Amino acid sequence: MSALSPEDAKSAMSRVPAWSLSDDAKAIERSFKFTDFTAAFAFMSRVALYAEKHDHHPEWFNVYNRVDIKLTTHDAGGLTEKDLSLAELIDGAA
């Protein structure tokens, strides 16, 4: 899978409007807030099961009720269709 060009990455953002495209167009990021740590952890567990099954894992950071996520495809050197698909799933899981 090859990385999207910066132009294609910008166009693809309409699929995941709550996400932000990095300045270099190689990643997308989003922050989620939940009611408490248990809800945040349950969300991360749902995403982790999908990510493991599809062998595509997010970069994420969790503090109490907040989960910050960055998606990029390291093997491709940038943003790919895998990242966009995972972002759509994450939005649904939230």
Rosetta blueprint (number, residue, H / E / L):
1 M L
2 S L
3 A L
4 L L
5 S L
6 P H
7 E H
8 D H
9 A H
10 K H
11 S H
12 A H
13 M H
14 S H
15 R H
16 V L
17 P L
18 A L
19 W L
20 S E
21 L E
22 S L
23 D L
24 D L
25 A L
26 K L
27 A L
28 I E
29 E E
30 R E
31 S E
32 F E
33 K E
34 F L
35 T L
36 D L
37 F H
38 T H
39 A H
40 A H
41 F H
42 A H
43 F H
44 M H
45 S H
46 R H
47 V H
48 A H
49 L H
50 Y H
51 A H
52 E H
53 K H
54 H L
55 D L
56 H L
57 H L
58 P L
59 E E
60 W E
61 F E
62 N E
63 V E
64 Y L
65 N L
66 R E
67 V E
68 D E
69 I E
70 K E
71 L E
72 T L
73 T E
74 H L
75 D L
76 A L
77 G L
78 G E
79 L L
80 T L
81 E H
82 K H
83 D H
84 L H
85 S H
86 L H
87 A H
88 E H
89 L H
90 I H
91 D H
92 G H
93 A H
94 A L
